[in-house]
């Protein structure tokens, strides 16, 4: 009878996954491991992070993100190596902030600055920053205007992975309006419309 189990992950990936799982996060960010998307690489681990989620439903009115570490020993050419990080972060904004023409550039700079501040070594980076504005009509008219920023990025890491995970966590919190050093500071309310 043939072995029906999936092939074991290589030791290098298991070690990398353990390092990702061991990362410590600020109290404002709730992080959990989630199933990694299938078909992106031979091995993957994924995290989901939510800024100050509501206790009842686990949803965050402030911001959310995903971090995925991919490993493919065949070294896909866009990666220029066997490892790739894919991250996603989004947060609702005040409509007047959402119209700032430099917002997308600032979001990308926050990511690259967070990586640099932790000494994360990387190459072959790419990404998009998207800002959206919305206005409610009909039964949604009472929700008023809304805005949202979303950053999708990927890069190939070198060296320790912890700085990359920490930089992603900082990005998620920065987009949500919680810069480094703001741990435990009260936010008056969900200061932005949760609709994007």
Beta strands, then each sheet from edge to edge (+ up, - down):
strand 1: 29-34
strand 2: 43-51
strand 3: 64-71
strand 4: 83-93
strand 5: 121-135
strand 6: 145-158
sheet 1: 1+ 2- 3+ 4- 6+ 5-
end
